[in-house]
Structure formats: structure tokens, C-alpha cells
Amino acid sequence: MSISEERYSFAEVAKMLDVSLSSVWRWHLTGTKGKKLQSVLVGGRRFVLKSQLDAFCGMPQTASASQLRRRLAARKLDARIGPTKPQ
């Protein structure tokens, strides 16, 4: 963790991933699929570092927020209708 590392509030994480704020809190407190969303406490507020969010979502350290959103959207779609095969 570096001082200059990008960090997101729980509300920003929820908006980025298109989920509810309560989902982000649940991921932090109890986790999902055996993984917990790590965070840091700064001035009484919780933040998720970019590296922590990438690790939670299974993304490489160099992934951008847009890549993260696309990957998670694909996972949501797969969960709803099943995996799609490229044609």
C-alpha cells in the first residue's frame, strides 16, 4: 500500500460495480465465495484501495476501472443466462 494509491469509498465501489451499498458492506463484513473485500480506515471512513478491489474481483494489478466493470457485467450476465459461447 502506498500513500498515493487510488482509493474508493464504499459508495464509489457500489456505483462502479453497479451493486447496492449494502452488497459492498456485506462483501467487506462476511465476504462472498470465500473472499472478503479488504478496506482501510482513514479518518473514521472506510476506503477500498485499488489493489484491494482488483484482488477481490480477481483482476490483474494493471486493470482499469472500465475493464473491471466489463468483466463484472459479463459475470452477472453469465449468472443470469448461463455462459455464452463466441460465434
PyMOL Python script that loads the backbone (N, CA, C, O; Angstrom):
from pymol import cmd

cmd.read_pdbstr("""\
ATOM      1  N   MET A   1       0.848  -1.174   0.000  1.00  0.00           N
ATOM      2  CA  MET A   1       0.000   0.000   0.000  1.00  0.00           C
ATOM      3  C   MET A   1       0.889   1.230   0.000  1.00  0.00           C
ATOM      4  O   MET A   1       1.806   1.351   0.812  1.00  0.00           O
ATOM      5  N   SER A   2       0.606   2.140  -0.920  1.00  0.00           N
ATOM      6  CA  SER A   2       1.340   3.394  -0.923  1.00  0.00           C
ATOM      7  C   SER A   2       0.386   4.531  -0.593  1.00  0.00           C
ATOM      8  O   SER A   2      -0.826   4.414  -0.778  1.00  0.00           O
ATOM      9  N   ILE A   3       0.937   5.618  -0.110  1.00  0.00           N
ATOM     10  CA  ILE A   3       0.118   6.764   0.277  1.00  0.00           C
ATOM     11  C   ILE A   3      -0.648   7.316  -0.918  1.00  0.00           C
ATOM     12  O   ILE A   3      -1.767   7.809  -0.776  1.00  0.00           O
ATOM     13  N   SER A   4      -0.036   7.230  -2.095  1.00  0.00           N
ATOM     14  CA  SER A   4      -0.661   7.813  -3.283  1.00  0.00           C
ATOM     15  C   SER A   4      -1.570   6.840  -4.029  1.00  0.00           C
ATOM     16  O   SER A   4      -2.118   7.191  -5.075  1.00  0.00           O
ATOM     17  N   GLU A   5      -1.739   5.626  -3.510  1.00  0.00           N
ATOM     18  CA  GLU A   5      -2.571   4.647  -4.207  1.00  0.00           C
ATOM     19  C   GLU A   5      -4.017   5.126  -4.271  1.00  0.00           C
ATOM     20  O   GLU A   5      -4.550   5.672  -3.305  1.00  0.00           O
ATOM     21  N   GLU A   6      -4.631   4.914  -5.417  1.00  0.00           N
ATOM     22  CA  GLU A   6      -6.022   5.318  -5.614  1.00  0.00           C
ATOM     23  C   GLU A   6      -6.919   4.565  -4.631  1.00  0.00           C
ATOM     24  O   GLU A   6      -6.747   3.366  -4.410  1.00  0.00           O
ATOM     25  N   ARG A   7      -7.870   5.281  -4.050  1.00  0.00           N
ATOM     26  CA  ARG A   7      -8.790   4.652  -3.098  1.00  0.00           C
ATOM     27  C   ARG A   7     -10.216   5.095  -3.411  1.00  0.00           C
ATOM     28  O   ARG A   7     -10.448   6.171  -3.963  1.00  0.00           O
ATOM     29  N   TYR A   8     -11.162   4.235  -3.040  1.00  0.00           N
ATOM     30  CA  TYR A   8     -12.575   4.466  -3.331  1.00  0.00           C
ATOM     31  C   TYR A   8     -13.387   4.299  -2.052  1.00  0.00           C
ATOM     32  O   TYR A   8     -13.110   3.415  -1.242  1.00  0.00           O
ATOM     33  N   SER A   9     -14.385   5.151  -1.878  1.00  0.00           N
ATOM     34  CA  SER A   9     -15.328   4.958  -0.779  1.00  0.00           C
ATOM     35  C   SER A   9     -16.207   3.755  -1.119  1.00  0.00           C
ATOM     36  O   SER A   9     -16.250   3.317  -2.269  1.00  0.00           O
ATOM     37  N   PHE A  10     -16.895   3.232  -0.129  1.00  0.00           N
ATOM     38  CA  PHE A  10     -17.793   2.106  -0.384  1.00  0.00           C
ATOM     39  C   PHE A  10     -18.883   2.509  -1.381  1.00  0.00           C
ATOM     40  O   PHE A  10     -19.288   1.698  -2.214  1.00  0.00           O
ATOM     41  N   ALA A  11     -19.356   3.744  -1.303  1.00  0.00           N
ATOM     42  CA  ALA A  11     -20.382   4.218  -2.245  1.00  0.00           C
ATOM     43  C   ALA A  11     -19.831   4.247  -3.667  1.00  0.00           C
ATOM     44  O   ALA A  11     -20.539   3.900  -4.612  1.00  0.00           O
ATOM     45  N   GLU A  12     -18.570   4.661  -3.827  1.00  0.00           N
ATOM     46  CA  GLU A  12     -17.959   4.682  -5.161  1.00  0.00           C
ATOM     47  C   GLU A  12     -17.791   3.270  -5.705  1.00  0.00           C
ATOM     48  O   GLU A  12     -18.001   3.034  -6.895  1.00  0.00           O
ATOM     49  N   VAL A  13     -17.416   2.335  -4.848  1.00  0.00           N
ATOM     50  CA  VAL A  13     -17.279   0.940  -5.270  1.00  0.00           C
ATOM     51  C   VAL A  13     -18.628   0.405  -5.731  1.00  0.00           C
ATOM     52  O   VAL A  13     -18.717  -0.260  -6.763  1.00  0.00           O
ATOM     53  N   ALA A  14     -19.676   0.694  -4.968  1.00  0.00           N
ATOM     54  CA  ALA A  14     -21.018   0.233  -5.337  1.00  0.00           C
ATOM     55  C   ALA A  14     -21.424   0.789  -6.700  1.00  0.00           C
ATOM     56  O   ALA A  14     -21.976   0.064  -7.528  1.00  0.00           O
ATOM     57  N   LYS A  15     -21.157   2.053  -6.930  1.00  0.00           N
ATOM     58  CA  LYS A  15     -21.516   2.672  -8.207  1.00  0.00           C
ATOM     59  C   LYS A  15     -20.694   2.085  -9.352  1.00  0.00           C
ATOM     60  O   LYS A  15     -21.229   1.804 -10.425  1.00  0.00           O
ATOM     61  N   MET A  16     -19.394   1.901  -9.121  1.00  0.00           N
ATOM     62  CA  MET A  16     -18.518   1.345 -10.160  1.00  0.00           C
ATOM     63  C   MET A  16     -18.955  -0.051 -10.576  1.00  0.00           C
ATOM     64  O   MET A  16     -18.921  -0.395 -11.758  1.00  0.00           O
ATOM     65  N   LEU A  17     -19.366  -0.854  -9.599  1.00  0.00           N
ATOM     66  CA  LEU A  17     -19.709  -2.248  -9.863  1.00  0.00           C
ATOM     67  C   LEU A  17     -21.196  -2.464 -10.115  1.00  0.00           C
ATOM     68  O   LEU A  17     -21.638  -3.585 -10.365  1.00  0.00           O
ATOM     69  N   ASP A  18     -21.958  -1.381 -10.046  1.00  0.00           N
ATOM     70  CA  ASP A  18     -23.406  -1.438 -10.270  1.00  0.00           C
ATOM     71  C   ASP A  18     -24.091  -2.415  -9.318  1.00  0.00           C
ATOM     72  O   ASP A  18     -24.875  -3.273  -9.725  1.00  0.00           O
ATOM     73  N   VAL A  19     -23.765  -2.254  -8.036  1.00  0.00           N
ATOM     74  CA  VAL A  19     -24.392  -3.051  -6.977  1.00  0.00           C
ATOM     75  C   VAL A  19     -24.842  -2.093  -5.879  1.00  0.00           C
ATOM     76  O   VAL A  19     -24.519  -0.905  -5.916  1.00  0.00           O
ATOM     77  N   SER A  20     -25.578  -2.601  -4.915  1.00  0.00           N
ATOM     78  CA  SER A  20     -26.031  -1.753  -3.816  1.00  0.00           C
ATOM     79  C   SER A  20     -24.901  -1.539  -2.804  1.00  0.00           C
ATOM     80  O   SER A  20     -23.957  -2.325  -2.720  1.00  0.00           O
ATOM     81  N   LEU A  21     -25.028  -0.461  -2.047  1.00  0.00           N
ATOM     82  CA  LEU A  21     -24.073  -0.167  -0.990  1.00  0.00           C
ATOM     83  C   LEU A  21     -24.058  -1.294   0.048  1.00  0.00           C
ATOM     84  O   LEU A  21     -23.007  -1.636   0.590  1.00  0.00           O
ATOM     85  N   SER A  22     -25.236  -1.865   0.316  1.00  0.00           N
ATOM     86  CA  SER A  22     -25.287  -2.956   1.296  1.00  0.00           C
ATOM     87  C   SER A  22     -24.517  -4.187   0.812  1.00  0.00           C
ATOM     88  O   SER A  22     -23.982  -4.937   1.629  1.00  0.00           O
ATOM     89  N   SER A  23     -24.455  -4.403  -0.495  1.00  0.00           N
ATOM     90  CA  SER A  23     -23.651  -5.514  -1.028  1.00  0.00           C
ATOM     91  C   SER A  23     -22.175  -5.305  -0.731  1.00  0.00           C
ATOM     92  O   SER A  23     -21.475  -6.237  -0.337  1.00  0.00           O
ATOM     93  N   VAL A  24     -21.706  -4.074  -0.924  1.00  0.00           N
ATOM     94  CA  VAL A  24     -20.297  -3.777  -0.654  1.00  0.00           C
ATOM     95  C   VAL A  24     -19.988  -4.001   0.822  1.00  0.00           C
ATOM     96  O   VAL A  24     -18.965  -4.591   1.167  1.00  0.00           O
ATOM     97  N   TRP A  25     -20.871  -3.528   1.682  1.00  0.00           N
ATOM     98  CA  TRP A  25     -20.664  -3.752   3.116  1.00  0.00           C
ATOM     99  C   TRP A  25     -20.686  -5.242   3.450  1.00  0.00           C
ATOM    100  O   TRP A  25     -19.876  -5.697   4.257  1.00  0.00           O
ATOM    101  N   ARG A  26     -21.583  -6.003   2.856  1.00  0.00           N
ATOM    102  CA  ARG A  26     -21.657  -7.444   3.099  1.00  0.00           C
ATOM    103  C   ARG A  26     -20.369  -8.131   2.645  1.00  0.00           C
ATOM    104  O   ARG A  26     -19.847  -9.003   3.340  1.00  0.00           O
ATOM    105  N   TRP A  27     -19.852  -7.730   1.462  1.00  0.00           N
ATOM    106  CA  TRP A  27     -18.598  -8.305   0.975  1.00  0.00           C
ATOM    107  C   TRP A  27     -17.467  -8.009   1.940  1.00  0.00           C
ATOM    108  O   TRP A  27     -16.582  -8.842   2.133  1.00  0.00           O
ATOM    109  N   HIS A  28     -17.485  -6.831   2.547  1.00  0.00           N
ATOM    110  CA  HIS A  28     -16.443  -6.458   3.499  1.00  0.00           C
ATOM    111  C   HIS A  28     -16.586  -7.232   4.816  1.00  0.00           C
ATOM    112  O   HIS A  28     -15.599  -7.734   5.355  1.00  0.00           O
ATOM    113  N   LEU A  29     -17.802  -7.323   5.322  1.00  0.00           N
ATOM    114  CA  LEU A  29     -18.026  -7.930   6.638  1.00  0.00           C
ATOM    115  C   LEU A  29     -18.004  -9.450   6.615  1.00  0.00           C
ATOM    116  O   LEU A  29     -17.380 -10.071   7.475  1.00  0.00           O
ATOM    117  N   THR A  30     -18.676 -10.058   5.641  1.00  0.00           N
ATOM    118  CA  THR A  30     -18.797 -11.519   5.642  1.00  0.00           C
ATOM    119  C   THR A  30     -18.181 -12.184   4.419  1.00  0.00           C
ATOM    120  O   THR A  30     -17.921 -13.387   4.428  1.00  0.00           O
ATOM    121  N   GLY A  31     -17.949 -11.409   3.375  1.00  0.00           N
ATOM    122  CA  GLY A  31     -17.340 -11.949   2.165  1.00  0.00           C
ATOM    123  C   GLY A  31     -18.324 -12.678   1.274  1.00  0.00           C
ATOM    124  O   GLY A  31     -19.506 -12.808   1.593  1.00  0.00           O
ATOM    125  N   THR A  32     -17.810 -13.149   0.152  1.00  0.00           N
ATOM    126  CA  THR A  32     -18.578 -13.928  -0.795  1.00  0.00           C
ATOM    127  C   THR A  32     -17.636 -14.893  -1.500  1.00  0.00           C
ATOM    128  O   THR A  32     -16.519 -14.525  -1.862  1.00  0.00           O
ATOM    129  N   LYS A  33     -18.079 -16.110  -1.692  1.00  0.00           N
ATOM    130  CA  LYS A  33     -17.277 -17.139  -2.355  1.00  0.00           C
ATOM    131  C   LYS A  33     -15.897 -17.279  -1.715  1.00  0.00           C
ATOM    132  O   LYS A  33     -14.893 -17.467  -2.403  1.00  0.00           O
ATOM    133  N   GLY A  34     -15.869 -17.182  -0.385  1.00  0.00           N
ATOM    134  CA  GLY A  34     -14.628 -17.385   0.359  1.00  0.00           C
ATOM    135  C   GLY A  34     -13.662 -16.211   0.362  1.00  0.00           C
ATOM    136  O   GLY A  34     -12.540 -16.343   0.851  1.00  0.00           O
ATOM    137  N   LYS A  35     -14.075 -15.059  -0.176  1.00  0.00           N
ATOM    138  CA  LYS A  35     -13.208 -13.886  -0.214  1.00  0.00           C
ATOM    139  C   LYS A  35     -13.895 -12.704   0.445  1.00  0.00           C
ATOM    140  O   LYS A  35     -15.093 -12.489   0.260  1.00  0.00           O
ATOM    141  N   LYS A  36     -13.130 -11.936   1.218  1.00  0.00           N
ATOM    142  CA  LYS A  36     -13.649 -10.709   1.826  1.00  0.00           C
ATOM    143  C   LYS A  36     -13.038  -9.505   1.123  1.00  0.00           C
ATOM    144  O   LYS A  36     -11.882  -9.536   0.703  1.00  0.00           O
ATOM    145  N   LEU A  37     -13.826  -8.452   1.002  1.00  0.00           N
ATOM    146  CA  LEU A  37     -13.335  -7.198   0.439  1.00  0.00           C
ATOM    147  C   LEU A  37     -12.577  -6.462   1.534  1.00  0.00           C
ATOM    148  O   LEU A  37     -13.170  -6.038   2.526  1.00  0.00           O
ATOM    149  N   GLN A  38     -11.282  -6.310   1.362  1.00  0.00           N
ATOM    150  CA  GLN A  38     -10.444  -5.625   2.339  1.00  0.00           C
ATOM    151  C   GLN A  38     -10.629  -4.115   2.202  1.00  0.00           C
ATOM    152  O   GLN A  38     -10.965  -3.621   1.125  1.00  0.00           O
ATOM    153  N   SER A  39     -10.411  -3.394   3.282  1.00  0.00           N
ATOM    154  CA  SER A  39     -10.526  -1.939   3.243  1.00  0.00           C
ATOM    155  C   SER A  39      -9.579  -1.338   4.272  1.00  0.00           C
ATOM    156  O   SER A  39      -9.002  -2.041   5.101  1.00  0.00           O
ATOM    157  N   VAL A  40      -9.436  -0.024   4.197  1.00  0.00           N
ATOM    158  CA  VAL A  40      -8.622   0.706   5.165  1.00  0.00           C
ATOM    159  C   VAL A  40      -9.509   1.765   5.812  1.00  0.00           C
ATOM    160  O   VAL A  40     -10.448   2.274   5.200  1.00  0.00           O
ATOM    161  N   LEU A  41      -9.192   2.078   7.046  1.00  0.00           N
ATOM    162  CA  LEU A  41      -9.930   3.096   7.785  1.00  0.00           C
ATOM    163  C   LEU A  41      -9.083   4.365   7.784  1.00  0.00           C
ATOM    164  O   LEU A  41      -7.954   4.371   8.273  1.00  0.00           O
ATOM    165  N   VAL A  42      -9.644   5.440   7.229  1.00  0.00           N
ATOM    166  CA  VAL A  42      -8.937   6.718   7.157  1.00  0.00           C
ATOM    167  C   VAL A  42      -9.857   7.792   7.722  1.00  0.00           C
ATOM    168  O   VAL A  42     -10.914   8.080   7.160  1.00  0.00           O
ATOM    169  N   GLY A  43      -9.450   8.370   8.825  1.00  0.00           N
ATOM    170  CA  GLY A  43     -10.243   9.438   9.424  1.00  0.00           C
ATOM    171  C   GLY A  43     -11.660   9.016   9.767  1.00  0.00           C
ATOM    172  O   GLY A  43     -12.586   9.820   9.665  1.00  0.00           O
ATOM    173  N   GLY A  44     -11.839   7.779  10.169  1.00  0.00           N
ATOM    174  CA  GLY A  44     -13.164   7.286  10.544  1.00  0.00           C
ATOM    175  C   GLY A  44     -14.024   6.824   9.371  1.00  0.00           C
ATOM    176  O   GLY A  44     -15.176   6.442   9.572  1.00  0.00           O
ATOM    177  N   ARG A  45     -13.484   6.851   8.145  1.00  0.00           N
ATOM    178  CA  ARG A  45     -14.217   6.397   6.960  1.00  0.00           C
ATOM    179  C   ARG A  45     -13.505   5.215   6.343  1.00  0.00           C
ATOM    180  O   ARG A  45     -12.277   5.137   6.374  1.00  0.00           O
ATOM    181  N   ARG A  46     -14.272   4.293   5.780  1.00  0.00           N
ATOM    182  CA  ARG A  46     -13.716   3.110   5.135  1.00  0.00           C
ATOM    183  C   ARG A  46     -13.477   3.404   3.653  1.00  0.00           C
ATOM    184  O   ARG A  46     -14.307   4.011   2.977  1.00  0.00           O
ATOM    185  N   PHE A  47     -12.320   2.956   3.173  1.00  0.00           N
ATOM    186  CA  PHE A  47     -11.974   3.072   1.765  1.00  0.00           C
ATOM    187  C   PHE A  47     -11.416   1.749   1.281  1.00  0.00           C
ATOM    188  O   PHE A  47     -10.826   0.989   2.050  1.00  0.00           O
ATOM    189  N   VAL A  48     -11.608   1.482  -0.003  1.00  0.00           N
ATOM    190  CA  VAL A  48     -11.052   0.299  -0.640  1.00  0.00           C
ATOM    191  C   VAL A  48      -9.955   0.783  -1.579  1.00  0.00           C
ATOM    192  O   VAL A  48     -10.198   1.607  -2.460  1.00  0.00           O
ATOM    193  N   LEU A  49      -8.758   0.270  -1.384  1.00  0.00           N
ATOM    194  CA  LEU A  49      -7.661   0.621  -2.280  1.00  0.00           C
ATOM    195  C   LEU A  49      -7.842  -0.100  -3.608  1.00  0.00           C
ATOM    196  O   LEU A  49      -8.427  -1.181  -3.662  1.00  0.00           O
ATOM    197  N   LYS A  50      -7.339   0.504  -4.675  1.00  0.00           N
ATOM    198  CA  LYS A  50      -7.474  -0.102  -6.000  1.00  0.00           C
ATOM    199  C   LYS A  50      -6.918  -1.521  -6.000  1.00  0.00           C
ATOM    200  O   LYS A  50      -7.525  -2.426  -6.573  1.00  0.00           O
ATOM    201  N   SER A  51      -5.778  -1.719  -5.365  1.00  0.00           N
ATOM    202  CA  SER A  51      -5.180  -3.057  -5.336  1.00  0.00           C
ATOM    203  C   SER A  51      -6.072  -4.052  -4.590  1.00  0.00           C
ATOM    204  O   SER A  51      -6.137  -5.224  -4.959  1.00  0.00           O
ATOM    205  N   GLN A  52      -6.761  -3.586  -3.537  1.00  0.00           N
ATOM    206  CA  GLN A  52      -7.659  -4.468  -2.787  1.00  0.00           C
ATOM    207  C   GLN A  52      -8.889  -4.830  -3.621  1.00  0.00           C
ATOM    208  O   GLN A  52      -9.347  -5.972  -3.598  1.00  0.00           O
ATOM    209  N   LEU A  53      -9.419  -3.849  -4.359  1.00  0.00           N
ATOM    210  CA  LEU A  53     -10.573  -4.108  -5.217  1.00  0.00           C
ATOM    211  C   LEU A  53     -10.199  -5.050  -6.347  1.00  0.00           C
ATOM    212  O   LEU A  53     -10.957  -5.963  -6.674  1.00  0.00           O
ATOM    213  N   ASP A  54      -9.029  -4.834  -6.948  1.00  0.00           N
ATOM    214  CA  ASP A  54      -8.560  -5.720  -8.012  1.00  0.00           C
ATOM    215  C   ASP A  54      -8.403  -7.148  -7.504  1.00  0.00           C
ATOM    216  O   ASP A  54      -8.799  -8.101  -8.176  1.00  0.00           O
ATOM    217  N   ALA A  55      -7.823  -7.289  -6.314  1.00  0.00           N
ATOM    218  CA  ALA A  55      -7.627  -8.623  -5.743  1.00  0.00           C
ATOM    219  C   ALA A  55      -8.969  -9.296  -5.461  1.00  0.00           C
ATOM    220  O   ALA A  55      -9.129 -10.488  -5.727  1.00  0.00           O
ATOM    221  N   PHE A  56      -9.924  -8.555  -4.929  1.00  0.00           N
ATOM    222  CA  PHE A  56     -11.235  -9.112  -4.609  1.00  0.00           C
ATOM    223  C   PHE A  56     -11.954  -9.581  -5.875  1.00  0.00           C
ATOM    224  O   PHE A  56     -12.621 -10.616  -5.874  1.00  0.00           O
ATOM    225  N   CYS A  57     -11.811  -8.814  -6.947  1.00  0.00           N
ATOM    226  CA  CYS A  57     -12.505  -9.135  -8.201  1.00  0.00           C
ATOM    227  C   CYS A  57     -11.697 -10.063  -9.100  1.00  0.00           C
ATOM    228  O   CYS A  57     -12.158 -10.448 -10.175  1.00  0.00           O
ATOM    229  N   GLY A  58     -10.494 -10.422  -8.663  1.00  0.00           N
ATOM    230  CA  GLY A  58      -9.675 -11.328  -9.459  1.00  0.00           C
ATOM    231  C   GLY A  58      -9.075 -10.682 -10.679  1.00  0.00           C
ATOM    232  O   GLY A  58      -8.849 -11.348 -11.690  1.00  0.00           O
ATOM    233  N   MET A  59      -8.810  -9.381 -10.600  1.00  0.00           N
ATOM    234  CA  MET A  59      -8.242  -8.653 -11.734  1.00  0.00           C
ATOM    235  C   MET A  59      -6.742  -8.470 -11.535  1.00  0.00           C
ATOM    236  O   MET A  59      -6.271  -8.375 -10.401  1.00  0.00           O
ATOM    237  N   PRO A  60      -5.991  -8.422 -12.631  1.00  0.00           N
ATOM    238  CA  PRO A  60      -4.567  -8.109 -12.501  1.00  0.00           C
ATOM    239  C   PRO A  60      -4.374  -6.684 -12.007  1.00  0.00           C
ATOM    240  O   PRO A  60      -5.264  -5.852 -12.182  1.00  0.00           O
ATOM    241  N   GLN A  61      -3.253  -6.387 -11.406  1.00  0.00           N
ATOM    242  CA  GLN A  61      -2.987  -5.070 -10.829  1.00  0.00           C
ATOM    243  C   GLN A  61      -3.094  -3.946 -11.849  1.00  0.00           C
ATOM    244  O   GLN A  61      -3.349  -2.805 -11.464  1.00  0.00           O
ATOM    245  N   THR A  62      -2.909  -4.223 -13.125  1.00  0.00           N
ATOM    246  CA  THR A  62      -2.914  -3.171 -14.139  1.00  0.00           C
ATOM    247  C   THR A  62      -4.300  -2.921 -14.731  1.00  0.00           C
ATOM    248  O   THR A  62      -4.437  -2.086 -15.625  1.00  0.00           O
ATOM    249  N   ALA A  63      -5.313  -3.612 -14.261  1.00  0.00           N
ATOM    250  CA  ALA A  63      -6.654  -3.467 -14.819  1.00  0.00           C
ATOM    251  C   ALA A  63      -7.230  -2.086 -14.508  1.00  0.00           C
ATOM    252  O   ALA A  63      -7.025  -1.542 -13.423  1.00  0.00           O
ATOM    253  N   SER A  64      -7.947  -1.538 -15.474  1.00  0.00           N
ATOM    254  CA  SER A  64      -8.588  -0.239 -15.271  1.00  0.00           C
ATOM    255  C   SER A  64      -9.994  -0.444 -14.727  1.00  0.00           C
ATOM    256  O   SER A  64     -10.509  -1.562 -14.727  1.00  0.00           O
ATOM    257  N   ALA A  65     -10.610   0.633 -14.265  1.00  0.00           N
ATOM    258  CA  ALA A  65     -11.972   0.549 -13.737  1.00  0.00           C
ATOM    259  C   ALA A  65     -12.945   0.098 -14.828  1.00  0.00           C
ATOM    260  O   ALA A  65     -13.878  -0.655 -14.549  1.00  0.00           O
ATOM    261  N   SER A  66     -12.737   0.548 -16.059  1.00  0.00           N
ATOM    262  CA  SER A  66     -13.649   0.147 -17.135  1.00  0.00           C
ATOM    263  C   SER A  66     -13.500  -1.343 -17.445  1.00  0.00           C
ATOM    264  O   SER A  66     -14.491  -2.016 -17.729  1.00  0.00           O
ATOM    265  N   GLN A  67     -12.271  -1.863 -17.393  1.00  0.00           N
ATOM    266  CA  GLN A  67     -12.077  -3.301 -17.590  1.00  0.00           C
ATOM    267  C   GLN A  67     -12.771  -4.088 -16.489  1.00  0.00           C
ATOM    268  O   GLN A  67     -13.376  -5.129 -16.743  1.00  0.00           O
ATOM    269  N   LEU A  68     -12.680  -3.584 -15.266  1.00  0.00           N
ATOM    270  CA  LEU A  68     -13.319  -4.220 -14.122  1.00  0.00           C
ATOM    271  C   LEU A  68     -14.831  -4.253 -14.306  1.00  0.00           C
ATOM    272  O   LEU A  68     -15.458  -5.288 -14.082  1.00  0.00           O
ATOM    273  N   ARG A  69     -15.422  -3.132 -14.713  1.00  0.00           N
ATOM    274  CA  ARG A  69     -16.874  -3.076 -14.927  1.00  0.00           C
ATOM    275  C   ARG A  69     -17.309  -4.044 -16.022  1.00  0.00           C
ATOM    276  O   ARG A  69     -18.317  -4.733 -15.867  1.00  0.00           O
ATOM    277  N   ARG A  70     -16.562  -4.107 -17.130  1.00  0.00           N
ATOM    278  CA  ARG A  70     -16.919  -5.019 -18.219  1.00  0.00           C
ATOM    279  C   ARG A  70     -16.867  -6.469 -17.760  1.00  0.00           C
ATOM    280  O   ARG A  70     -17.758  -7.259 -18.075  1.00  0.00           O
ATOM    281  N   ARG A  71     -15.822  -6.817 -17.014  1.00  0.00           N
ATOM    282  CA  ARG A  71     -15.687  -8.201 -16.557  1.00  0.00           C
ATOM    283  C   ARG A  71     -16.808  -8.587 -15.594  1.00  0.00           C
ATOM    284  O   ARG A  71     -17.356  -9.687 -15.675  1.00  0.00           O
ATOM    285  N   LEU A  72     -17.145  -7.672 -14.681  1.00  0.00           N
ATOM    286  CA  LEU A  72     -18.210  -7.968 -13.731  1.00  0.00           C
ATOM    287  C   LEU A  72     -19.573  -8.009 -14.405  1.00  0.00           C
ATOM    288  O   LEU A  72     -20.428  -8.810 -14.025  1.00  0.00           O
ATOM    289  N   ALA A  73     -19.785  -7.154 -15.402  1.00  0.00           N
ATOM    290  CA  ALA A  73     -21.048  -7.194 -16.149  1.00  0.00           C
ATOM    291  C   ALA A  73     -21.189  -8.528 -16.870  1.00  0.00           C
ATOM    292  O   ALA A  73     -22.278  -9.100 -16.908  1.00  0.00           O
ATOM    293  N   ALA A  74     -20.106  -9.023 -17.437  1.00  0.00           N
ATOM    294  CA  ALA A  74     -20.136 -10.320 -18.116  1.00  0.00           C
ATOM    295  C   ALA A  74     -20.446 -11.439 -17.133  1.00  0.00           C
ATOM    296  O   ALA A  74     -21.194 -12.362 -17.455  1.00  0.00           O
ATOM    297  N   ARG A  75     -19.869 -11.359 -15.925  1.00  0.00           N
ATOM    298  CA  ARG A  75     -20.149 -12.378 -14.904  1.00  0.00           C
ATOM    299  C   ARG A  75     -21.625 -12.354 -14.498  1.00  0.00           C
ATOM    300  O   ARG A  75     -22.243 -13.405 -14.329  1.00  0.00           O
ATOM    301  N   LYS A  76     -22.190 -11.141 -14.341  1.00  0.00           N
ATOM    302  CA  LYS A  76     -23.607 -11.030 -13.984  1.00  0.00           C
ATOM    303  C   LYS A  76     -24.478 -11.635 -15.068  1.00  0.00           C
ATOM    304  O   LYS A  76     -25.429 -12.358 -14.775  1.00  0.00           O
ATOM    305  N   LEU A  77     -24.154 -11.340 -16.321  1.00  0.00           N
ATOM    306  CA  LEU A  77     -24.925 -11.875 -17.435  1.00  0.00           C
ATOM    307  C   LEU A  77     -24.824 -13.395 -17.474  1.00  0.00           C
ATOM    308  O   LEU A  77     -25.828 -14.080 -17.670  1.00  0.00           O
ATOM    309  N   ASP A  78     -23.619 -13.923 -17.288  1.00  0.00           N
ATOM    310  CA  ASP A  78     -23.431 -15.376 -17.259  1.00  0.00           C
ATOM    311  C   ASP A  78     -24.253 -16.020 -16.145  1.00  0.00           C
ATOM    312  O   ASP A  78     -24.813 -17.101 -16.326  1.00  0.00           O
ATOM    313  N   ALA A  79     -24.322 -15.353 -14.996  1.00  0.00           N
ATOM    314  CA  ALA A  79     -25.074 -15.882 -13.863  1.00  0.00           C
ATOM    315  C   ALA A  79     -26.573 -15.924 -14.181  1.00  0.00           C
ATOM    316  O   ALA A  79     -27.287 -16.820 -13.732  1.00  0.00           O
ATOM    317  N   ARG A  80     -27.035 -14.950 -14.956  1.00  0.00           N
ATOM    318  CA  ARG A  80     -28.473 -14.885 -15.270  1.00  0.00           C
ATOM    319  C   ARG A  80     -28.869 -15.852 -16.369  1.00  0.00           C
ATOM    320  O   ARG A  80     -29.877 -16.548 -16.246  1.00  0.00           O
ATOM    321  N   ILE A  81     -28.074 -15.909 -17.462  1.00  0.00           N
ATOM    322  CA  ILE A  81     -28.496 -16.698 -18.629  1.00  0.00           C
ATOM    323  C   ILE A  81     -27.556 -17.842 -18.952  1.00  0.00           C
ATOM    324  O   ILE A  81     -27.821 -18.602 -19.884  1.00  0.00           O
ATOM    325  N   GLY A  82     -26.484 -17.988 -18.223  1.00  0.00           N
ATOM    326  CA  GLY A  82     -25.508 -19.019 -18.496  1.00  0.00           C
ATOM    327  C   GLY A  82     -24.410 -18.491 -19.395  1.00  0.00           C
ATOM    328  O   GLY A  82     -24.607 -17.494 -20.091  1.00  0.00           O
ATOM    329  N   PRO A  83     -23.257 -19.141 -19.393  1.00  0.00           N
ATOM    330  CA  PRO A  83     -22.134 -18.684 -20.215  1.00  0.00           C
ATOM    331  C   PRO A  83     -22.489 -18.679 -21.687  1.00  0.00           C
ATOM    332  O   PRO A  83     -23.192 -19.564 -22.176  1.00  0.00           O
ATOM    333  N   THR A  84     -21.998 -17.678 -22.382  1.00  0.00           N
ATOM    334  CA  THR A  84     -22.228 -17.594 -23.825  1.00  0.00           C
ATOM    335  C   THR A  84     -20.965 -18.009 -24.542  1.00  0.00           C
ATOM    336  O   THR A  84     -19.855 -17.779 -24.062  1.00  0.00           O
ATOM    337  N   LYS A  85     -21.146 -18.624 -25.700  1.00  0.00           N
ATOM    338  CA  LYS A  85     -20.000 -19.062 -26.489  1.00  0.00           C
ATOM    339  C   LYS A  85     -19.786 -18.071 -27.621  1.00  0.00           C
ATOM    340  O   LYS A  85     -20.749 -17.656 -28.264  1.00  0.00           O
ATOM    341  N   PRO A  86     -18.520 -17.676 -27.880  1.00  0.00           N
ATOM    342  CA  PRO A  86     -18.266 -16.777 -29.004  1.00  0.00           C
ATOM    343  C   PRO A  86     -18.603 -17.464 -30.309  1.00  0.00           C
ATOM    344  O   PRO A  86     -18.395 -18.668 -30.458  1.00  0.00           O
ATOM    345  N   GLN A  87     -19.122 -16.704 -31.250  1.00  0.00           N
ATOM    346  CA  GLN A  87     -19.511 -17.298 -32.540  1.00  0.00           C
ATOM    347  C   GLN A  87     -18.595 -16.884 -33.636  1.00  0.00           C
ATOM    348  O   GLN A  87     -18.779 -17.292 -34.782  1.00  0.00           O
TER     349      GLN A  87
END
""", "prot")
cmd.dss("prot")
cmd.show_as("cartoon", "prot")
cmd.util.cbc("prot")
cmd.orient("prot")
